[in-house]
Amino acid sequence: KTAPVEIRELFSFSKESLELAVARLNEKAYVEECVILSTCNRIEIYAVSDNIEACLETIKNFLSEFHDVPKETFLTHLYYSIGHMAVRHLFKVASSIDSMVVGEPQVLGQVKDSYKVAASQGTTGVILNRLFHTSFFVAKKIRTETGIGSHAVSISYVAVELAKRIFDDLSRRSVMLIGTGEMAEIAAQHLIRAGISDLLIASRKFENALELAEKLNGKSITFDEIFYHLKDVDIVITATGSQDFIIKPNHIKEALKLRNNDPMFLIDIAVPRDIDPRIEDISDIYLYDIDDLKNVSDENIKTRKQSLEKAEEIVLEVEKSFESWLVGLKAVPAIIDLKNRFEIIKDSELKRALEKLESLTEDDKYVVELMASRIIGKILHHPLTNL
């Protein structure tokens, strides 16, 4: 919402770098707990700190240092939420009502994966453990009790819908899919439903391409064969984890010559991007990246307005419950201190009284001690309940 894809891709994390990053961030001053959520559409850091301003500054410096990006490059694109607003934001993200595609089913899995990475590195504690598990509960409750999950869509679905707008009849078109991850596979499934039968699948690991091609009745090609086959396809969809551009202007110019300048439609749903954005300047090429898909997804939001309202109610309801728990957690030290003080007073006064009542039997003393404990319990009940 605040950063274009050319900024987001500067801060993308692979699984390996995410483990290193979250561990390194947790070592910083003012960061007591942390989780880094990294998806194609967002880079978010959830942190617990007793000094918010200092923690925010620490996170800014960390992002700059870890990715070797000057702060002035991204500061205007940052946003932050504090306290209950941060809680609400995570609940919306996990349940996908804050996603580019409302109801997108992949988001919850991405949130869970990010949490697992942080937990495995020991960077979560009492608060973030409770917060993230509560967000999983919220997501499940919303999907169960609202219509937000009906006809569930994804970024991959939106990409295929965009292709259908460009080419009315996809059944006569050929497609190259570069990547074999979850988003790529979902895109392929939507393409097949749309009538595509000529499907080439490429991956850096040929066995992955072979496996997906067999599953979807497509044809697998090696990564090196991508550039040879560009001339043969009308649509290219990329969804890899590459840190560098795979398709560059010279590749497309050569393919167009061999196609007699027959137009090509390229959809890049990867972050960092797989396709060099300079390709957009080439005639007869239609290039769309993940930010361009927003225009299509806006219609998705309109059709789900009623479900969204119910989902928002659930978020607010669980948010209040979490806030109550958090307040109670903060009150624990005060409760323990108050109870200890009263116990000391009780024990002192009991000792003094029993020394003067020498004629009491052991059973009598037990009754007096029990009475004192009950009096203390009843005196403390109301104030402790309010705490």
Secondary structure as the mmCIF struct_conf table of DSSP 4:
data_model
#
loop_
_struct_conf.conf_type_id
_struct_conf.id
_struct_conf.beg_label_comp_id
_struct_conf.beg_label_asym_id
_struct_conf.beg_label_seq_id
_struct_conf.end_label_comp_id
_struct_conf.end_label_asym_id
_struct_conf.end_label_seq_id
BEND BEND1 ALA A 3 ALA A 3
HELX_RH_AL_P HELX_RH_AL_P1 VAL A 5 ARG A 8
HELX_RH_3T_P HELX_RH_3T_P1 GLU A 9 PHE A 11
HELX_RH_AL_P HELX_RH_AL_P2 LYS A 15 ASN A 26
TURN_TY1_P TURN_TY1_P1 GLU A 27 GLU A 27
BEND BEND2 LYS A 28 LYS A 28
TURN_TY1_P TURN_TY1_P2 ALA A 29 TYR A 30
BEND BEND3 GLU A 32 GLU A 32
STRN STRN1 GLU A 33 SER A 38
BEND BEND4 CYS A 40 ASN A 41
STRN STRN2 ILE A 43 VAL A 48
BEND BEND5 ASP A 50 ASP A 50
HELX_RH_AL_P HELX_RH_AL_P3 ILE A 52 HIS A 67
TURN_TY1_P TURN_TY1_P3 ASP A 68 ASP A 68
HELX_RH_AL_P HELX_RH_AL_P4 LYS A 71 PHE A 74
HELX_RH_3T_P HELX_RH_3T_P2 LEU A 75 HIS A 77
TURN_TY1_P TURN_TY1_P4 GLY A 83 GLY A 83
HELX_RH_AL_P HELX_RH_AL_P5 HIS A 84 ALA A 94
TURN_TY1_P TURN_TY1_P5 SER A 95 ASP A 98
BEND BEND6 SER A 99 VAL A 101
TURN_TY1_P TURN_TY1_P6 VAL A 102 GLY A 103
TURN_TY1_P TURN_TY1_P7 PRO A 105 PRO A 105
HELX_RH_AL_P HELX_RH_AL_P6 GLN A 106 SER A 120
TURN_TY1_P TURN_TY1_P8 GLN A 121 GLY A 122
HELX_RH_AL_P HELX_RH_AL_P7 VAL A 126 GLU A 145
BEND BEND7 THR A 146 GLY A 147
TURN_TY1_P TURN_TY1_P9 ILE A 148 HIS A 151
HELX_RH_AL_P HELX_RH_AL_P8 ILE A 155 ILE A 166
BEND BEND8 PHE A 167 ASP A 168
HELX_RH_3T_P HELX_RH_3T_P3 LEU A 170 ARG A 172
STRN STRN3 SER A 174 ILE A 178
BEND BEND9 GLY A 181 GLY A 181
HELX_RH_AL_P HELX_RH_AL_P9 GLU A 182 ARG A 193
TURN_TY1_P TURN_TY1_P10 ALA A 194 GLY A 195
STRN STRN4 ASP A 198 ALA A 202
BEND BEND10 ARG A 204 LYS A 205
HELX_RH_AL_P HELX_RH_AL_P10 PHE A 206 LEU A 216
TURN_TY1_P TURN_TY1_P11 ASN A 217 ASN A 217
STRN STRN5 LYS A 219 ILE A 221
HELX_RH_3T_P HELX_RH_3T_P4 PHE A 223 GLU A 225
HELX_RH_AL_P HELX_RH_AL_P11 ILE A 226 HIS A 229
HELX_RH_3T_P HELX_RH_3T_P5 LEU A 230 ASP A 232
BEND BEND11 ASP A 234 ASP A 234
STRN STRN6 ILE A 235 THR A 238
BEND BEND12 GLN A 243 ASP A 244
BEND BEND13 ILE A 246 ILE A 246
STRN STRN7 ILE A 247 ILE A 247
HELX_RH_AL_P HELX_RH_AL_P12 PRO A 249 LEU A 258
TURN_TY1_P TURN_TY1_P12 ARG A 259 ASN A 261
STRN STRN8 MET A 264 ASP A 268
BEND BEND14 VAL A 271 PRO A 272
BEND BEND15 ASP A 274 ASP A 274
STRN STRN9 ILE A 275 ILE A 275
HELX_RH_3T_P HELX_RH_3T_P6 PRO A 277 ASP A 281
BEND BEND16 ILE A 282 ILE A 282
TURN_TY1_P TURN_TY1_P13 SER A 283 ASP A 284
STRN STRN10 ILE A 285 ASP A 289
TURN_TY1_P TURN_TY1_P14 ILE A 290 LEU A 293
HELX_RH_AL_P HELX_RH_AL_P13 LYS A 294 THR A 303
TURN_TY1_P TURN_TY1_P15 ARG A 304 ARG A 304
HELX_RH_AL_P HELX_RH_AL_P14 LYS A 305 LYS A 356
TURN_TY1_P TURN_TY1_P16 GLU A 358 SER A 359
HELX_RH_AL_P HELX_RH_AL_P15 GLU A 362 ASN A 386
#
